[in-house]
């Protein structure tokens, strides 16, 4: 089957982009993330196809990256603050890599409904998946905002989130590509 799919590309019946979009779930989201530009820096969660990106990125899952100090973070605000210090502008969260139950819990918490009983503690106390609590808490606190949903709105495959740098124009402020840059008066 795979050989015949590849032959379709060789014979010109299917374009390379269409072939990759069919075979790699991250291919189309990567095209959107590349539009953010080189001034962005993306934290990838549960996504290993970062090589498709032309923008700076980090595999941000604990165990892949030691630059993000998950062990000291207690809240979504702590999480966002650390990401700001490291210069991140966006996060990409692959929900397909999670169980349907965990994905639903994360989306529910992002919507301000909190986690189901015991779920927050289960995730938060496991250093490998603690970010599944910190990301929704950062959304609820207003430090992260969902800017794009990949897949169906009611059951997304992945989310692109923007790290908000706040209304103050302090030293830590770094406008992202979605943010209106103010012109001098």
ChimeraX attribute file (.defattr): number of C-alpha atoms within 10 A of each C-alpha:
attribute: neighborCount
match mode: 1-to-1
recipient: residues
	/A:1	6
	/A:2	8
	/A:3	7
	/A:4	9
	/A:5	14
	/A:6	13
	/A:7	13
	/A:8	15
	/A:9	15
	/A:10	12
	/A:11	9
	/A:12	9
	/A:13	10
	/A:14	14
	/A:15	13
	/A:16	14
	/A:17	12
	/A:18	12
	/A:19	15
	/A:20	13
	/A:21	14
	/A:22	13
	/A:23	12
	/A:24	11
	/A:25	16
	/A:26	21
	/A:27	19
	/A:28	16
	/A:29	20
	/A:30	18
	/A:31	13
	/A:32	13
	/A:33	21
	/A:34	15
	/A:35	13
	/A:36	18
	/A:37	13
	/A:38	11
	/A:39	14
	/A:40	20
	/A:41	20
	/A:42	26
	/A:43	22
	/A:44	20
	/A:45	22
	/A:46	17
	/A:47	19
	/A:48	12
	/A:49	14
	/A:50	18
	/A:51	9
	/A:52	16
	/A:53	18
	/A:54	15
	/A:55	18
	/A:56	15
	/A:57	19
	/A:58	17
	/A:59	19
	/A:60	21
	/A:61	20
	/A:62	18
	/A:63	9
	/A:64	11
	/A:65	12
	/A:66	11
	/A:67	12
	/A:68	17
	/A:69	13
	/A:70	20
	/A:71	10
	/A:72	10
	/A:73	17
	/A:74	13
	/A:75	18
	/A:76	22
	/A:77	20
	/A:78	18
	/A:79	21
	/A:80	25
	/A:81	19
	/A:82	18
	/A:83	20
	/A:84	19
	/A:85	11
	/A:86	12
	/A:87	17
	/A:88	22
	/A:89	25
	/A:90	26
	/A:91	25
	/A:92	24
	/A:93	21
	/A:94	21
	/A:95	22
	/A:96	15
	/A:97	14
	/A:98	14
	/A:99	10
	/A:100	12
	/A:101	9
	/A:102	17
	/A:103	20
	/A:104	18
	/A:105	21
	/A:106	25
	/A:107	19
	/A:108	15
	/A:109	21
	/A:110	22
	/A:111	13
	/A:112	13
	/A:113	12
	/A:114	18
	/A:115	19
	/A:116	14
	/A:117	8
	/A:118	8
	/A:119	16
	/A:120	18
	/A:121	13
	/A:122	12
	/A:123	17
	/A:124	17
	/A:125	13
	/A:126	11
	/A:127	13
	/A:128	13
	/A:129	15
	/A:130	21
	/A:131	22
	/A:132	22
	/A:133	25
	/A:134	24
	/A:135	25
	/A:136	26
	/A:137	25
	/A:138	22
	/A:139	23
	/A:140	19
	/A:141	16
	/A:142	16
	/A:143	23
	/A:144	25
	/A:145	21
	/A:146	15
	/A:147	12
	/A:148	17
	/A:149	17
	/A:150	17
	/A:151	12
	/A:152	9
	/A:153	9
	/A:154	9
	/A:155	15
	/A:156	17
	/A:157	19
	/A:158	24
	/A:159	20
	/A:160	23
	/A:161	22
	/A:162	23
	/A:163	27
	/A:164	22
	/A:165	21
	/A:166	13
	/A:167	7
	/A:168	8
	/A:169	10
	/A:170	9
	/A:171	6
	/A:172	13
	/A:173	15
	/A:174	19
	/A:175	18
	/A:176	20
	/A:177	15
	/A:178	10
	/A:179	11
	/A:180	8
	/A:181	9
	/A:182	7
	/A:183	5
	/A:184	4
	/A:185	3
